[in-house]
Amino acid sequence: MKTTHTSRRLDRPVRIVFLGPCDAVGGAVPRIVRELSSGLTERGWLVSTKFWGARSPSEGLAQKALSRARDALRVAAEVSADGADVVVIHSGMDWKTIPRDLLLCARLRRHVSAIILQPHGGHAEWVGDDRPTVFRMLSRDLLRLVDGVFVLSWEEAVLYARGEPKVAVRRVTNPFDAIESPRPAERDVRRSTNLLFVGRVVETKGVLDAIEAMSLAPGQITLTIVGDGPLLPRARALALTLGLGERVRFVGRVEGRALQALYAMSDVLVLPTYWAEGFPTVLAEAMAAGLGIITTPVRGTRDYLADEVNCLFVPPRRPEQIAAAIERLHEHEQLLRQMGESNRQAVQRFSSNRVFAEYEESLLQIWRVARARRRDGRGLE
């Protein structure tokens, strides 16, 4: 149960607007926006949310361009009417998002004291690239229109600060309240180990590498793949080609209690991703369920997971090393159990009360500096 903690940091109610995608697009961002909105409301902020971004996973390019242009005009007008103090844009940092966010931020500058960009993944490495690329120039233009950037890893923080030194960059954490789940049942490791992959079935999540690793792992090991995406037919075909029809099963997109049940029946989460994301929610879900984890040391995973304690790190695009990590956890019951216990404790780092307090502190720091700049007529120098 969440405990209400009304903030004592506000000298007056602050109006904040969260912009983010609708539930239809899937993924964790809509849930994160809802939880941040709820948490800040409990702490005394005046919060509203508005849709910004994709309406469905199947939007065409022309539809996107037209709807985002309309959205920029609509959101700017609504923010002005609301008298908002702060706008937080939940977005990405890639070729698809930069043009729309540039248009939006240019419209918002006249209507709000502080604009904060919160990218969930994207090419931070291109933002911090020293070469004068088109992407870096566009991203720098965007960063000059905002007052702050919230990121999920120290690596991203360094890259964004390098891309535009004058913008305030803060590392934040996504809220995740662990639900009590049963501990994995006693098992005979010589009989079976149940692996779980949860995520979009796209190449950069490493799903094909996980399937290929299964062909190199002992026969008592099974893999359940949860999720859908454009690579699903190819993933199914690869599993059949490698003779893994009995050992790899695809269950599609699963949520809620059904997903919790799959975590409870599993021993190890396998996520050999090389997509540049902050800290995938599925890692927190696996930690709460007491699973061992095999993943790559990408961005936020290095901040929150320790090799040999919370996970086994493997390099991206290396199925043979994924297979070796799988076999190691299959054969070493004690290591797997210790890893699961460590993860159940470590996931408390993401508890909502702690996250909301830290998030609020970052919001206030950026808003107060931005408000003082506007008052002095300096704007963004």
C-alpha positions as CSV (number, residue, x, y, z in Angstrom):
1,M,0.0,0.0,0.0
2,K,1.3,3.5,-0.9
3,T,1.6,6.0,1.8
4,T,0.6,9.6,1.1
5,H,3.4,12.1,1.8
6,T,2.4,15.7,1.1
7,S,5.5,17.7,0.1
8,R,6.6,20.6,2.3
9,R,8.9,21.9,-0.5
10,L,6.1,23.8,-2.3
11,D,5.5,27.5,-1.3
12,R,2.4,27.4,-3.5
13,P,0.7,24.8,-5.7
14,V,2.7,24.2,-8.9
15,R,0.9,23.2,-12.1
16,I,2.7,20.5,-14.0
17,V,1.7,18.8,-17.3
18,F,3.0,15.4,-18.3
19,L,3.0,14.7,-22.1
20,G,3.3,11.1,-23.1
21,P,1.9,8.3,-25.3
22,C,-1.4,6.6,-24.9
23,D,-1.8,3.1,-23.7
24,A,-2.5,1.8,-27.2
25,V,1.1,2.0,-28.2
26,G,2.2,-0.4,-25.5
27,G,5.4,-0.4,-23.5
28,A,6.1,0.9,-20.0
29,V,6.0,4.7,-20.6
30,P,2.2,5.2,-20.3
31,R,2.3,3.4,-16.9
32,I,5.3,5.4,-15.8
33,V,3.5,8.7,-16.6
34,R,0.4,7.6,-14.7
35,E,2.4,6.7,-11.6
36,L,4.4,9.9,-11.6
37,S,1.2,11.9,-12.0
38,S,-0.4,10.1,-9.1
39,G,2.7,10.4,-6.9
40,L,3.1,14.1,-7.5
41,T,-0.6,14.7,-7.0
42,E,-0.3,13.1,-3.5
43,R,2.6,15.4,-2.8
44,G,0.6,18.6,-3.5
45,W,1.3,19.3,-7.2
46,L,-1.5,20.2,-9.6
47,V,-1.0,17.5,-12.2
48,S,-2.6,16.9,-15.6
49,T,-1.6,14.6,-18.4
50,K,-2.0,15.0,-22.2
51,F,-1.3,12.7,-25.1
52,W,1.8,13.4,-27.1
53,G,3.3,11.1,-29.6
54,A,2.1,7.9,-31.2
55,R,-1.6,6.9,-31.1
56,S,-1.0,3.4,-32.3
57,P,2.0,1.2,-33.3
58,S,0.8,1.3,-37.0
59,E,0.8,5.0,-37.7
60,G,2.2,6.0,-41.2
61,L,4.7,8.7,-41.8
62,A,2.2,11.2,-43.3
63,Q,-0.3,10.5,-40.4
64,K,2.5,11.1,-37.9
65,A,3.6,14.4,-39.4
66,L,0.1,15.8,-39.6
67,S,-1.0,14.6,-36.1
68,R,2.2,15.9,-34.4
69,A,1.8,19.4,-36.0
70,R,-1.8,19.5,-34.8
71,D,-0.7,18.2,-31.4
72,A,1.9,21.0,-31.0
73,L,-0.7,23.7,-31.6
74,R,-3.3,22.0,-29.4
75,V,-0.9,21.3,-26.5
76,A,0.6,24.8,-26.5
77,A,-3.0,26.3,-26.4
78,E,-4.1,23.9,-23.6
79,V,-0.9,24.6,-21.5
80,S,-1.5,28.3,-21.8
81,A,-5.1,28.0,-20.8
82,D,-4.1,25.8,-17.8
83,G,-1.5,28.3,-16.6
84,A,1.0,25.5,-16.3
85,D,4.3,26.1,-14.6
86,V,6.2,23.0,-15.8
87,V,5.8,20.7,-18.8
88,V,7.5,17.3,-18.8
89,I,7.8,15.7,-22.3
90,H,8.1,11.9,-22.2
91,S,9.7,11.2,-25.5
92,G,12.8,9.6,-27.1
93,M,15.9,10.9,-28.8
94,D,16.0,9.7,-32.4
95,W,15.2,10.8,-35.9
96,K,11.4,10.2,-35.4
97,T,11.1,12.3,-32.2
98,I,13.5,15.2,-32.6
99,P,11.5,17.1,-35.4
100,R,8.2,16.8,-33.5
101,D,9.7,17.8,-30.2
102,L,11.5,20.8,-31.7
103,L,8.1,22.0,-33.1
104,L,6.4,21.5,-29.7
105,C,9.1,23.2,-27.6
106,A,9.2,26.2,-29.9
107,R,5.5,26.6,-29.4
108,L,5.6,26.0,-25.6
109,R,8.4,28.5,-24.8
110,R,5.9,31.4,-24.6
111,H,3.5,29.7,-22.3
112,V,5.4,27.9,-19.6
113,S,8.2,28.6,-17.1
114,A,10.1,25.4,-17.4
115,I,10.2,22.6,-20.1
116,I,11.8,19.3,-19.2
117,L,12.6,16.6,-21.7
118,Q,12.5,13.0,-20.4
119,P,13.7,10.6,-23.1
120,H,13.1,6.9,-22.6
121,G,15.9,5.5,-24.6
122,G,17.3,6.9,-27.9
123,H,20.7,7.9,-29.3
124,A,22.3,9.8,-26.4
125,E,25.6,8.7,-27.9
126,W,24.9,10.8,-31.0
127,V,23.9,13.8,-28.9
128,G,27.3,13.7,-27.2
129,D,29.2,13.0,-30.4
130,D,32.0,15.6,-31.0
131,R,31.5,15.4,-34.8
132,P,29.2,18.1,-36.4
133,T,26.5,15.7,-37.5
134,V,23.0,16.7,-38.5
135,F,21.6,14.7,-35.6
136,R,23.9,16.4,-33.1
137,M,22.9,19.9,-34.5
138,L,19.2,19.1,-34.3
139,S,19.4,17.6,-30.9
140,R,21.4,20.6,-29.6
141,D,18.8,22.9,-31.0
142,L,16.2,20.9,-29.0
143,L,18.2,21.0,-25.8
144,R,18.6,24.8,-26.1
145,L,14.8,25.0,-26.0
146,V,14.4,23.1,-22.8
147,D,15.4,23.9,-19.2
148,G,16.2,20.4,-18.1
149,V,16.7,16.7,-19.2
150,F,15.8,13.7,-17.0
151,V,17.7,10.5,-17.9
152,L,17.8,7.0,-16.4
153,S,21.5,6.4,-16.4
154,W,24.8,8.2,-15.6
155,E,26.0,7.4,-19.1
156,E,23.1,9.3,-20.6
157,A,23.7,12.2,-18.2
158,V,27.3,12.6,-19.3
159,L,26.3,12.5,-23.0
160,Y,23.5,15.0,-22.8
161,A,25.7,17.4,-20.8
162,R,28.3,17.1,-23.4
163,G,25.8,17.7,-26.2
164,E,24.6,21.0,-24.5
165,P,26.6,22.1,-21.4
166,K,24.1,24.8,-20.4
167,V,21.1,22.5,-20.0
168,A,20.4,21.0,-16.5
169,V,20.7,17.2,-16.6
170,R,19.4,15.0,-13.8
171,R,19.4,11.3,-13.4
172,V,16.0,10.0,-12.2
173,T,14.5,6.6,-11.5
174,N,11.2,5.1,-12.8
175,P,8.9,4.1,-10.0
176,F,8.3,0.4,-9.4
177,D,6.5,-1.0,-6.4
178,A,7.3,-4.7,-6.1
179,I,4.2,-6.9,-5.7
180,E,4.7,-9.8,-3.3
181,S,5.1,-12.9,-5.4
182,P,5.9,-16.5,-4.4
183,R,9.5,-17.5,-4.3
184,P,10.6,-19.9,-7.0
185,A,9.8,-23.5,-6.0
186,E,12.5,-25.9,-5.0
187,R,13.7,-27.5,-8.2
188,D,16.2,-30.1,-9.5
189,V,18.6,-28.2,-11.7
190,R,19.4,-31.5,-13.5
191,R,15.8,-31.7,-14.6
192,S,15.0,-28.2,-16.0
193,T,15.7,-24.5,-15.9
194,N,13.0,-22.1,-17.2
195,L,14.2,-19.0,-19.0
196,L,12.0,-16.0,-19.7
197,F,12.3,-13.3,-22.3
198,V,10.0,-10.3,-21.9
199,G,9.9,-7.4,-24.4
200,R,9.3,-6.2,-27.9
201,V,10.3,-8.8,-30.4
202,V,12.8,-6.7,-32.3
203,E,16.3,-7.4,-33.2
204,T,17.9,-4.9,-30.9
205,K,16.4,-6.6,-27.8
206,G,18.6,-9.6,-28.6
207,V,15.7,-12.1,-29.0
208,L,17.4,-13.9,-31.9
209,D,20.6,-14.2,-29.9
210,A,18.6,-15.7,-27.0
211,I,17.1,-18.3,-29.4
212,E,20.4,-19.1,-30.9
213,A,21.9,-19.5,-27.5
214,M,19.2,-22.1,-26.7
215,S,20.6,-24.3,-29.4
216,L,24.0,-24.3,-27.6
217,A,22.5,-24.9,-24.1
218,P,21.6,-28.2,-22.4
219,G,18.4,-29.8,-23.4
220,Q,16.8,-29.5,-20.0
221,I,16.5,-25.7,-20.5
222,T,13.4,-24.1,-21.9
223,L,12.7,-20.5,-23.0
224,T,9.4,-18.6,-23.0
225,I,9.2,-15.5,-25.1
226,V,6.7,-12.9,-24.0
227,G,5.9,-10.1,-26.4
228,D,5.1,-9.2,-29.9
229,G,6.7,-7.2,-32.7
230,P,7.8,-7.2,-36.3
231,L,10.5,-9.8,-35.8
232,L,8.1,-12.4,-34.4
233,P,7.7,-14.5,-37.6
234,R,11.5,-14.6,-38.1
235,A,12.0,-15.6,-34.4
236,R,9.5,-18.4,-34.8
237,A,11.2,-19.6,-38.0
238,L,14.7,-19.5,-36.3
239,A,13.4,-21.6,-33.4
240,L,12.0,-24.2,-35.8
241,T,15.1,-24.2,-38.0
242,L,17.3,-24.9,-34.9
243,G,15.1,-27.8,-33.8
244,L,13.9,-25.9,-30.7
245,G,10.1,-26.3,-31.3
246,E,9.7,-28.1,-28.0
247,R,12.0,-25.9,-26.0
248,V,11.1,-22.4,-27.1
249,R,7.5,-21.2,-26.8
250,F,5.9,-17.9,-27.9
251,V,3.0,-16.6,-25.8
252,G,2.5,-13.2,-27.3
253,R,1.9,-10.0,-25.3
254,V,1.0,-10.8,-21.7
255,E,0.2,-8.3,-18.9
256,G,-1.0,-8.1,-15.3
257,R,-1.5,-11.3,-13.3
258,A,-0.8,-13.5,-16.2
259,L,2.7,-12.0,-16.6
260,Q,3.3,-12.3,-12.9
261,A,2.5,-16.0,-13.1
262,L,5.0,-16.4,-15.9
263,Y,7.7,-14.7,-13.7
264,A,6.8,-17.0,-10.8
265,M,7.2,-20.1,-13.0
266,S,10.6,-19.0,-14.3
267,D,14.1,-19.1,-13.0
268,V,16.1,-16.7,-15.1
269,L,15.3,-13.6,-17.2
270,V,17.3,-13.4,-20.4
271,L,17.5,-10.0,-21.9
272,P,20.6,-9.6,-24.2
273,T,19.5,-6.2,-25.4
274,Y,21.7,-3.8,-27.3
275,W,19.0,-1.1,-27.7
276,A,20.1,2.1,-26.0
277,E,17.6,2.3,-23.2
278,G,17.9,3.6,-19.7
279,F,16.7,0.8,-17.4
280,P,14.2,-1.7,-18.8
281,T,11.1,-2.2,-16.6
282,V,11.3,-5.9,-17.2
283,L,14.6,-6.0,-15.1
284,A,12.8,-4.6,-12.1
285,E,9.9,-7.1,-12.6
286,A,12.4,-10.0,-12.7
287,M,14.2,-8.6,-9.6
288,A,10.9,-8.4,-7.7
289,A,10.1,-12.1,-8.7
290,G,13.5,-13.2,-7.3
291,L,14.8,-14.4,-10.7
292,G,18.4,-14.6,-11.8
293,I,19.2,-12.3,-14.7
294,I,21.4,-12.6,-17.8
295,T,21.7,-9.3,-19.6
296,T,24.1,-6.8,-21.3
297,P,25.8,-3.9,-19.5
298,V,23.8,-1.3,-21.3
299,R,23.4,2.1,-19.6
300,G,21.2,1.9,-16.5
301,T,21.9,-1.8,-16.0
302,R,25.4,-0.9,-15.0
303,D,24.1,1.7,-12.5
304,Y,21.8,-0.7,-10.7
305,L,23.0,-4.3,-11.3
306,A,26.3,-5.8,-10.2
307,D,27.8,-8.7,-12.1
308,E,27.8,-12.0,-10.2
309,V,25.5,-10.4,-7.6
310,N,22.3,-9.4,-9.4
311,C,23.1,-10.7,-12.8
312,L,25.6,-12.2,-15.2
313,F,26.6,-9.7,-17.8
314,V,27.2,-10.9,-21.3
315,P,28.4,-8.9,-24.4
316,P,25.8,-8.0,-27.0
317,R,25.4,-10.2,-30.1
318,R,27.3,-13.1,-28.6
319,P,25.0,-16.2,-28.4
320,E,27.8,-18.5,-27.3
321,Q,28.5,-16.4,-24.2
322,I,24.8,-16.1,-23.5
323,A,24.7,-19.9,-23.7
324,A,27.6,-20.2,-21.3
325,A,25.9,-17.9,-18.8
326,I,22.7,-19.9,-19.1
327,E,24.5,-23.2,-18.5
328,R,26.3,-21.7,-15.5
329,L,23.1,-20.7,-13.7
330,H,21.5,-24.0,-14.7
331,E,24.3,-25.9,-13.0
332,H,24.9,-23.7,-9.9
333,E,21.8,-23.6,-7.8
334,Q,23.3,-21.7,-5.0
335,L,24.5,-18.9,-7.3
336,L,21.0,-18.6,-8.8
337,R,19.3,-18.5,-5.4
338,Q,21.7,-15.9,-4.0
339,M,21.2,-13.8,-7.1
340,G,17.4,-14.0,-6.7
341,E,17.6,-13.0,-3.0
342,S,19.9,-10.1,-3.9
343,N,17.5,-8.9,-6.5
344,R,14.5,-9.0,-4.2
345,Q,16.3,-6.7,-1.8
346,A,17.8,-4.4,-4.6
347,V,14.4,-3.8,-6.2
348,Q,13.4,-1.7,-3.2
349,R,15.6,1.0,-4.7
350,F,12.7,1.7,-7.1
351,S,9.9,2.0,-4.5
352,S,7.6,4.8,-5.4
353,N,7.9,6.9,-2.2
354,R,11.7,7.1,-2.7
355,V,11.4,7.8,-6.4
356,F,8.8,10.5,-6.0
357,A,10.8,12.4,-3.4
358,E,13.9,12.4,-5.6
359,Y,11.9,13.2,-8.7
360,E,10.2,16.1,-7.0
361,E,13.6,17.5,-5.8
362,S,14.9,17.5,-9.4
363,L,11.7,19.2,-10.7
364,L,11.9,21.9,-8.1
365,Q,15.6,22.6,-8.8
366,I,15.0,23.1,-12.5
367,W,11.7,25.0,-12.2
368,R,13.0,27.5,-9.7
369,V,16.1,28.3,-11.8
370,A,14.0,28.6,-14.9
371,R,11.4,30.8,-13.2
372,A,14.2,33.1,-11.9
373,R,15.6,33.4,-15.5
374,R,12.2,34.3,-16.9
375,R,11.6,36.8,-14.2
376,D,14.9,38.5,-14.9
377,G,14.2,38.4,-18.6
378,R,17.2,36.3,-19.4
379,G,15.4,33.2,-20.7
380,L,17.7,30.4,-21.9
381,E,21.1,32.0,-22.5
